[in-house]
Amino acid sequence: MSEITYHLEVFDGPLDLLLHLISKNKINIYDIPIVEILEQYNQALSEMQEKNLSIACEFVAMSAHLLYIKSKMLLPKYDDIDDEEDPRARLVEMLLEYQRIKEVSGTLNSRAEKGLDMYTKQAENISPDKTYKYSHDRHDLRFAILNMLERAETKIPPKITNFAGIVGREVYSVGKKVSYILKKLLSSKKTRFFDLFEGVKSRSELVATFLAVLELCKTNRITVSDDSESISLRLDGNGENYADTGN
């Protein structure tokens, strides 16, 4: 004959009822006021009897255990006994253990509900095909390995030198290029127009040089003339300083 178990309408056992009372009264589980809890516990049992609910013997046993703890706490304490154990210690351990089990059971129940309508296919024994049907030339294998290594290298951060032409460029001032052109025209009577761009190492410097020529023309400080053989730069107002440029 199987053992008969009792399931009350609200509580699954005396520990469940005690945890309910502790939570309801916001009591510290490590410092349970036994007198108050015992009174409320017995009151709950009385209400169960009034509703004609069957009370398992374990509920009555817990009531007796609480009464025992109460009587132990009412006994006088002796100063010469320092390490006397708190009579509530065992009850606290039982409540904490039951609380952990209740939390875990709730998690397992939720997982069980999710898997109610799920069915899995039984595993099949599939024998591997050990006969490889294709043959490859060694050059094809070499190409495949090199291609794989090339893809792996792309995941490595690029070297700093790869950004040399993008960041860290020197900024050239148009004003400095204006001074450079004027000094060149004053120091040399003849110079080619394209000599102004000799030694230019970047697009920024080239653009600054050309804008400097346009600025000098705009302010009438130089005159630019073009013929079939050369391009001439001349300081405006000084006919002795010529710069004939020819290829």
C-alpha atoms as a printed R data frame, in Angstrom:
    type eleno elety resid chain resno       x      y       z
1   ATOM     1    CA   MET     A     1   0.000  0.000   0.000
2   ATOM     2    CA   SER     A     2   1.410  3.361  -1.038
3   ATOM     3    CA   GLU     A     3   1.956  6.078   1.528
4   ATOM     4    CA   ILE     A     4  -0.888  8.611   1.775
5   ATOM     5    CA   THR     A     5   0.175 12.218   1.253
6   ATOM     6    CA   TYR     A     6  -1.811 15.303   2.200
7   ATOM     7    CA   HIS     A     7  -2.028 18.461   0.125
8   ATOM     8    CA   LEU     A     8  -3.792 21.364   1.795
9   ATOM     9    CA   GLU     A     9  -5.583 24.072  -0.079
10  ATOM    10    CA   VAL     A    10  -2.862 26.688   0.475
11  ATOM    11    CA   PHE     A    11   0.160 25.085   2.115
12  ATOM    12    CA   ASP     A    12   2.120 21.983   1.179
13  ATOM    13    CA   GLY     A    13   3.434 21.370   4.683
14  ATOM    14    CA   PRO     A    14   4.240 22.975   8.029
15  ATOM    15    CA   LEU     A    15   7.447 24.591   6.712
16  ATOM    16    CA   ASP     A    16   5.464 26.155   3.894
17  ATOM    17    CA   LEU     A    17   3.014 27.577   6.437
18  ATOM    18    CA   LEU     A    18   5.850 28.923   8.609
19  ATOM    19    CA   LEU     A    19   7.513 30.619   5.623
20  ATOM    20    CA   HIS     A    20   4.164 32.201   4.770
21  ATOM    21    CA   LEU     A    21   3.792 33.608   8.291
22  ATOM    22    CA   ILE     A    22   7.404 34.884   8.325
23  ATOM    23    CA   SER     A    23   6.953 36.598   4.977
24  ATOM    24    CA   LYS     A    24   3.545 38.015   5.936
25  ATOM    25    CA   ASN     A    25   4.886 39.577   9.141
26  ATOM    26    CA   LYS     A    26   8.211 40.615   7.563
27  ATOM    27    CA   ILE     A    27  10.183 38.742  10.187
28  ATOM    28    CA   ASN     A    28  13.924 38.128  10.057
29  ATOM    29    CA   ILE     A    29  14.269 34.392   9.524
30  ATOM    30    CA   TYR     A    30  17.405 34.346  11.696
31  ATOM    31    CA   ASP     A    31  15.564 35.949  14.643
32  ATOM    32    CA   ILE     A    32  12.094 34.385  14.761
33  ATOM    33    CA   PRO     A    33   9.791 35.517  17.611
34  ATOM    34    CA   ILE     A    34   8.588 32.046  18.592
35  ATOM    35    CA   VAL     A    35   5.701 33.260  20.796
36  ATOM    36    CA   GLU     A    36   4.069 35.278  17.996
37  ATOM    37    CA   ILE     A    37   4.715 32.656  15.330
38  ATOM    38    CA   LEU     A    38   3.361 29.830  17.513
39  ATOM    39    CA   GLU     A    39   0.172 31.778  18.182
40  ATOM    40    CA   GLN     A    40  -0.420 32.524  14.495
41  ATOM    41    CA   TYR     A    41   0.519 28.940  13.529
42  ATOM    42    CA   ASN     A    42  -2.044 27.427  15.877
43  ATOM    43    CA   GLN     A    43  -4.624 29.943  14.696
44  ATOM    44    CA   ALA     A    44  -4.059 28.796  11.109
45  ATOM    45    CA   LEU     A    45  -4.548 25.162  12.165
46  ATOM    46    CA   SER     A    46  -7.805 26.096  13.873
47  ATOM    47    CA   GLU     A    47  -9.064 27.766  10.686
48  ATOM    48    CA   MET     A    48  -8.206 24.618   8.728
49  ATOM    49    CA   GLN     A    49 -10.258 22.518  11.138
50  ATOM    50    CA   GLU     A    50 -13.194 24.918  10.830
51  ATOM    51    CA   LYS     A    51 -13.096 24.423   7.047
52  ATOM    52    CA   ASN     A    52 -13.155 20.644   7.549
53  ATOM    53    CA   LEU     A    53  -9.686 20.279   6.048
54  ATOM    54    CA   SER     A    54  -7.695 17.225   6.968
55  ATOM    55    CA   ILE     A    55  -4.599 18.202   8.930
56  ATOM    56    CA   ALA     A    56  -1.612 15.922   8.526
57  ATOM    57    CA   CYS     A    57   0.201 14.781  11.600
58  ATOM    58    CA   GLU     A    58   3.296 16.691  10.512
59  ATOM    59    CA   PHE     A    59   1.434 19.985  11.114
60  ATOM    60    CA   VAL     A    60   0.629 18.905  14.665
61  ATOM    61    CA   ALA     A    61   4.228 17.740  15.141
62  ATOM    62    CA   MET     A    62   5.509 21.152  14.095
63  ATOM    63    CA   SER     A    63   3.157 22.834  16.556
64  ATOM    64    CA   ALA     A    64   4.589 20.664  19.321
65  ATOM    65    CA   HIS     A    65   8.124 21.458  18.167
66  ATOM    66    CA   LEU     A    66   7.416 25.207  18.295
67  ATOM    67    CA   LEU     A    67   5.992 24.795  21.775
68  ATOM    68    CA   TYR     A    68   9.174 22.949  22.786
69  ATOM    69    CA   ILE     A    69  11.334 25.800  21.446
70  ATOM    70    CA   LYS     A    70   9.184 28.299  23.321
71  ATOM    71    CA   SER     A    71   9.651 26.431  26.602
72  ATOM    72    CA   LYS     A    72  13.423 26.184  26.022
73  ATOM    73    CA   MET     A    73  13.661 29.933  25.449
74  ATOM    74    CA   LEU     A    74  11.722 30.623  28.671
75  ATOM    75    CA   LEU     A    75  14.238 28.710  30.743
76  ATOM    76    CA   PRO     A    76  16.795 30.850  32.591
77  ATOM    77    CA   LYS     A    77  20.211 31.228  30.978
78  ATOM    78    CA   TYR     A    78  23.368 30.656  32.951
79  ATOM    79    CA   ASP     A    79  26.364 32.925  32.554
80  ATOM    80    CA   ASP     A    80  28.863 30.074  32.898
81  ATOM    81    CA   ILE     A    81  27.543 28.444  29.706
82  ATOM    82    CA   ASP     A    82  28.883 30.601  26.868
83  ATOM    83    CA   ASP     A    83  28.344 28.373  23.843
84  ATOM    84    CA   GLU     A    84  24.762 27.383  24.551
85  ATOM    85    CA   GLU     A    85  23.031 26.742  21.209
86  ATOM    86    CA   ASP     A    86  20.009 28.774  20.212
87  ATOM    87    CA   PRO     A    87  16.981 26.418  20.286
88  ATOM    88    CA   ARG     A    88  15.742 28.059  17.068
89  ATOM    89    CA   ALA     A    89  18.914 27.194  15.091
90  ATOM    90    CA   ARG     A    90  17.665 23.822  13.817
91  ATOM    91    CA   LEU     A    91  14.325 25.338  12.760
92  ATOM    92    CA   VAL     A    92  16.128 28.111  10.813
93  ATOM    93    CA   GLU     A    93  18.226 25.520   8.944
94  ATOM    94    CA   MET     A    94  15.088 23.575   7.992
95  ATOM    95    CA   LEU     A    95  13.333 26.732   6.751
96  ATOM    96    CA   LEU     A    96  16.312 27.858   4.656
97  ATOM    97    CA   GLU     A    97  16.700 24.424   3.087
98  ATOM    98    CA   TYR     A    98  12.983 24.217   2.312
99  ATOM    99    CA   GLN     A    99  13.087 27.729   0.797
100 ATOM   100    CA   ARG     A   100  15.914 26.721  -1.563
101 ATOM   101    CA   ILE     A   101  14.075 23.565  -2.608
102 ATOM   102    CA   LYS     A   102  10.895 25.550  -3.246
103 ATOM   103    CA   GLU     A   103  12.731 28.029  -5.498
104 ATOM   104    CA   VAL     A   104  14.367 25.242  -7.492
105 ATOM   105    CA   SER     A   105  11.091 23.361  -7.868
106 ATOM   106    CA   GLY     A   106   9.454 26.504  -9.246
107 ATOM   107    CA   THR     A   107  12.149 26.781 -11.906
108 ATOM   108    CA   LEU     A   108  11.809 23.112 -12.838
109 ATOM   109    CA   ASN     A   109   8.019 23.389 -13.059
110 ATOM   110    CA   SER     A   110   8.251 26.313 -15.487
111 ATOM   111    CA   ARG     A   111  10.650 24.335 -17.675
112 ATOM   112    CA   ALA     A   112   8.365 21.312 -17.579
113 ATOM   113    CA   GLU     A   113   5.410 23.421 -18.734
114 ATOM   114    CA   LYS     A   114   7.416 24.734 -21.697
115 ATOM   115    CA   GLY     A   115   8.306 21.223 -22.780
116 ATOM   116    CA   LEU     A   116   4.814 19.697 -22.519
117 ATOM   117    CA   ASP     A   117   4.003 19.977 -26.234
118 ATOM   118    CA   MET     A   118   7.497 19.352 -27.532
119 ATOM   119    CA   TYR     A   119   8.536 16.089 -29.108
120 ATOM   120    CA   THR     A   120  12.010 15.070 -30.145
121 ATOM   121    CA   LYS     A   121  13.030 12.713 -32.887
122 ATOM   122    CA   GLN     A   122  14.798  9.593 -31.783
123 ATOM   123    CA   ALA     A   123  18.459  9.398 -32.729
124 ATOM   124    CA   GLU     A   124  19.332  7.271 -35.729
125 ATOM   125    CA   ASN     A   125  22.422  5.202 -36.217
126 ATOM   126    CA   ILE     A   126  24.050  6.611 -39.351
127 ATOM   127    CA   SER     A   127  27.159  4.893 -40.569
128 ATOM   128    CA   PRO     A   128  29.761  7.354 -41.906
129 ATOM   129    CA   ASP     A   129  30.776  7.198 -45.550
130 ATOM   130    CA   LYS     A   130  34.506  6.596 -45.448
131 ATOM   131    CA   THR     A   131  34.960  6.486 -49.225
132 ATOM   132    CA   TYR     A   132  35.970  9.900 -50.576
133 ATOM   133    CA   LYS     A   133  34.846 10.130 -54.168
134 ATOM   134    CA   TYR     A   134  36.902 13.100 -55.354
135 ATOM   135    CA   SER     A   135  40.571 13.563 -56.159
136 ATOM   136    CA   HIS     A   136  42.387 16.905 -56.127
137 ATOM   137    CA   ASP     A   137  45.546 18.092 -57.744
138 ATOM   138    CA   ARG     A   138  48.260 19.247 -55.337
139 ATOM   139    CA   HIS     A   139  48.173 22.721 -56.892
140 ATOM   140    CA   ASP     A   140  44.461 22.991 -56.053
141 ATOM   141    CA   LEU     A   141  45.184 22.059 -52.457
142 ATOM   142    CA   ARG     A   142  47.987 24.617 -52.270
143 ATOM   143    CA   PHE     A   143  45.686 27.315 -53.665
144 ATOM   144    CA   ALA     A   144  43.001 26.426 -51.109
145 ATOM   145    CA   ILE     A   145  45.468 26.657 -48.209
146 ATOM   146    CA   LEU     A   146  46.842 30.011 -49.408
147 ATOM   147    CA   ASN     A   147  43.312 31.348 -49.811
148 ATOM   148    CA   MET     A   148  42.463 30.244 -46.259
149 ATOM   149    CA   LEU     A   149  45.600 31.884 -44.855
150 ATOM   150    CA   GLU     A   150  44.840 35.090 -46.735
151 ATOM   151    CA   ARG     A   151  41.363 35.240 -45.187
152 ATOM   152    CA   ALA     A   152  42.834 34.645 -41.752
153 ATOM   153    CA   GLU     A   153  45.294 37.516 -42.197
154 ATOM   154    CA   THR     A   154  42.480 39.944 -43.006
155 ATOM   155    CA   LYS     A   155  41.238 39.568 -39.425
156 ATOM   156    CA   ILE     A   156  44.551 40.891 -38.090
157 ATOM   157    CA   PRO     A   157  44.525 44.696 -37.482
158 ATOM   158    CA   PRO     A   158  46.345 46.548 -40.286
159 ATOM   159    CA   LYS     A   159  49.773 47.998 -39.686
160 ATOM   160    CA   ILE     A   160  50.118 51.641 -38.696
161 ATOM   161    CA   THR     A   161  52.210 52.300 -41.804
162 ATOM   162    CA   ASN     A   162  49.151 51.559 -43.950
163 ATOM   163    CA   PHE     A   163  47.606 54.814 -42.714
164 ATOM   164    CA   ALA     A   164  50.661 56.948 -43.510
165 ATOM   165    CA   GLY     A   165  48.987 58.456 -46.573
166 ATOM   166    CA   ILE     A   166  45.678 59.106 -44.796
167 ATOM   167    CA   VAL     A   167  46.496 60.518 -41.392
168 ATOM   168    CA   GLY     A   168  49.380 62.587 -40.148
169 ATOM   169    CA   ARG     A   169  49.745 64.654 -43.326
170 ATOM   170    CA   GLU     A   170  51.588 67.940 -43.135
171 ATOM   171    CA   VAL     A   171  49.411 70.993 -43.664
172 ATOM   172    CA   TYR     A   172  50.871 73.588 -46.038
173 ATOM   173    CA   SER     A   173  50.015 77.252 -45.681
174 ATOM   174    CA   VAL     A   174  49.116 79.299 -48.752
175 ATOM   175    CA   GLY     A   175  50.731 82.338 -47.121
176 ATOM   176    CA   LYS     A   176  54.093 80.560 -46.838
177 ATOM   177    CA   LYS     A   177  53.891 79.544 -50.494
178 ATOM   178    CA   VAL     A   178  53.195 83.192 -51.433
179 ATOM   179    CA   SER     A   179  56.394 84.232 -49.645
180 ATOM   180    CA   TYR     A   180  58.274 81.396 -51.313
181 ATOM   181    CA   ILE     A   181  57.169 82.475 -54.814
182 ATOM   182    CA   LEU     A   182  58.000 86.159 -54.210
183 ATOM   183    CA   LYS     A   183  61.465 85.306 -52.905
184 ATOM   184    CA   LYS     A   184  62.067 83.049 -55.873
185 ATOM   185    CA   LEU     A   185  61.100 85.800 -58.330
186 ATOM   186    CA   LEU     A   186  63.254 88.371 -56.523
187 ATOM   187    CA   SER     A   187  66.337 86.176 -56.326
188 ATOM   188    CA   SER     A   188  66.184 84.735 -59.833
189 ATOM   189    CA   LYS     A   189  65.567 86.747 -62.978
190 ATOM   190    CA   LYS     A   190  64.570 83.682 -64.917
191 ATOM   191    CA   THR     A   191  62.660 80.659 -63.738
192 ATOM   192    CA   ARG     A   192  60.206 78.259 -65.207
193 ATOM   193    CA   PHE     A   193  56.670 78.183 -63.974
194 ATOM   194    CA   PHE     A   194  56.807 74.462 -63.368
195 ATOM   195    CA   ASP     A   195  59.903 74.919 -61.219
196 ATOM   196    CA   LEU     A   196  57.561 76.147 -58.519
197 ATOM   197    CA   PHE     A   197  56.285 72.581 -58.188
198 ATOM   198    CA   GLU     A   198  59.621 70.854 -58.041
199 ATOM   199    CA   GLY     A   199  60.072 68.850 -54.849
200 ATOM   200    CA   VAL     A   200  56.351 68.806 -54.130
201 ATOM   201    CA   LYS     A   201  55.628 65.586 -52.205
202 ATOM   202    CA   SER     A   202  51.918 65.724 -51.614
203 ATOM   203    CA   ARG     A   203  48.699 66.925 -53.150
204 ATOM   204    CA   SER     A   204  48.244 69.353 -50.264
205 ATOM   205    CA   GLU     A   205  51.514 71.131 -51.069
206 ATOM   206    CA   LEU     A   206  50.697 71.211 -54.784
207 ATOM   207    CA   VAL     A   207  47.289 72.794 -54.157
208 ATOM   208    CA   ALA     A   208  48.796 75.343 -51.754
209 ATOM   209    CA   THR     A   209  51.375 76.380 -54.383
210 ATOM   210    CA   PHE     A   210  48.768 76.835 -57.090
211 ATOM   211    CA   LEU     A   211  46.469 78.810 -54.756
212 ATOM   212    CA   ALA     A   212  49.433 81.045 -53.880
213 ATOM   213    CA   VAL     A   213  49.909 81.882 -57.579
214 ATOM   214    CA   LEU     A   214  46.211 82.717 -57.894
215 ATOM   215    CA   GLU     A   215  46.374 84.913 -54.771
216 ATOM   216    CA   LEU     A   216  49.346 86.873 -56.156
217 ATOM   217    CA   CYS     A   217  47.506 87.391 -59.439
218 ATOM   218    CA   LYS     A   218  44.361 88.491 -57.633
219 ATOM   219    CA   THR     A   219  46.253 91.122 -55.624
220 ATOM   220    CA   ASN     A   220  48.103 92.319 -58.765
221 ATOM   221    CA   ARG     A   221  51.468 91.525 -57.273
222 ATOM   222    CA   ILE     A   222  52.483 89.360 -60.224
223 ATOM   223    CA   THR     A   223  51.442 89.105 -63.837
224 ATOM   224    CA   VAL     A   224  51.102 85.826 -65.702
225 ATOM   225    CA   SER     A   225  51.401 85.794 -69.494
226 ATOM   226    CA   ASP     A   226  51.249 82.902 -71.899
227 ATOM   227    CA   ASP     A   227  52.644 82.522 -75.387
228 ATOM   228    CA   SER     A   228  53.251 79.608 -77.671
229 ATOM   229    CA   GLU     A   229  56.612 78.741 -76.101
230 ATOM   230    CA   SER     A   230  56.461 79.610 -72.445
231 ATOM   231    CA   ILE     A   231  54.518 80.850 -69.440
232 ATOM   232    CA   SER     A   232  55.909 84.000 -67.822
233 ATOM   233    CA   LEU     A   233  55.651 85.213 -64.254
234 ATOM   234    CA   ARG     A   234  56.579 88.817 -63.629
235 ATOM   235    CA   LEU     A   235  56.525 90.975 -60.553
236 ATOM   236    CA   ASP     A   236  54.036 93.715 -61.248
237 ATOM   237    CA   GLY     A   237  55.695 97.117 -61.487
238 ATOM   238    CA   ASN     A   238  59.239 95.752 -61.886
239 ATOM   239    CA   GLY     A   239  60.047 94.879 -65.488
240 ATOM   240    CA   GLU     A   240  63.540 93.663 -64.732
241 ATOM   241    CA   ASN     A   241  62.390 90.550 -62.837
242 ATOM   242    CA   TYR     A   242  61.172 88.101 -65.405
243 ATOM   243    CA   ALA     A   243  60.551 84.401 -65.082
244 ATOM   244    CA   ASP     A   244  60.345 82.842 -68.538
245 ATOM   245    CA   THR     A   245  59.185 79.253 -68.274
246 ATOM   246    CA   GLY     A   246  59.558 76.903 -71.137
247 ATOM   247    CA   ASN     A   247  59.748 73.176 -71.477
